[in-house]
Amino acid sequence: MEKLNFKYPASKFLQTQAHIGVVGSGDLEIVIDPSDRGFAEVTVRTGTTGFNETWKRVLERFFAQNDVSASILINDFGATPGVVSLRLAQALEVAHDAGYIKK
């Protein structure tokens, strides 16, 4: 099991928690908790080791377009970068549709 930590600047704020996906073969779970600290703090827990640079690039690309301040936990079970991007986008879509993001 590998635990990775990342931090990204942010200017948008969530008002409530979001939960997307499930931990299962080739998938992942994302839990987002609101934060007023002005940055996103991401913790990735994965059983697939050696992909730190891949995680870094996928998350950098996501947060370059979505600067949301939150504490994010990702529990991974072998998800591809495409699935990671999809799940992150789904989490923000759910938050946006529910009116959770303060602008």
Residue pairs with C-beta under 8 A, 6 or more apart in sequence:
1 45
1 46
1 47
2 44
2 45
2 46
2 47
2 48
2 49
2 50
2 52
3 43
3 44
3 45
4 43
4 44
4 46
4 52
4 55
5 41
5 42
5 43
5 44
6 40
6 41
6 42
6 44
6 55
6 56
6 59
7 39
7 40
7 41
7 42
8 39
8 40
8 42
8 59
8 60
8 63
8 67
9 38
9 39
9 40
9 67
10 38
10 39
10 40
10 63
10 67
10 68
10 69
10 70
11 38
11 67
11 69
12 66
12 67
12 68
12 69
12 101
12 102
12 103
13 34
13 35
13 36
13 68
13 69
13 101
13 102
14 32
14 33
14 34
14 35
14 68
14 69
14 70
14 95
14 100
14 101
14 102
15 34
15 99
15 100
15 101
15 102
16 34
16 95
16 98
16 100
17 31
17 32
17 33
17 34
18 30
18 31
18 32
18 91
18 94
18 95
18 100
19 29
19 30
19 31
19 32
20 29
20 30
20 32
20 87
20 90
20 91
20 94
21 27
21 28
21 29
21 30
21 87
21 90
22 29
23 29
23 75
23 76
23 77
24 77
25 77
25 78
26 77
26 78
26 79
26 80
26 83
27 77
27 78
27 79
27 83
28 74
28 75
28 76
28 77
28 79
28 83
28 84
28 87
29 74
29 75
30 72
30 73
30 74
30 87
30 88
30 91
31 72
31 73
31 75
32 70
32 71
32 72
32 91
32 95
33 70
33 71
33 72
33 73
34 69
34 70
34 71
35 41
35 69
35 70
35 71
36 69
37 69
38 69
39 69
40 63
40 67
40 68
40 69
40 70
40 71
40 72
41 70
41 71
41 72
42 59
42 72
42 73
42 74
43 71
43 72
43 73
43 74
44 55
44 74
44 76
45 73
45 74
45 75
45 76
46 55
46 74
46 75
46 76
46 77
46 78
47 76
47 77
47 78
48 76
48 78
54 81
55 84
57 81
58 81
58 84
58 85
61 85
62 85
62 88
62 89
66 88
66 92
68 92
68 95
68 101
74 84
76 84
79 87
92 101
94 100
95 101
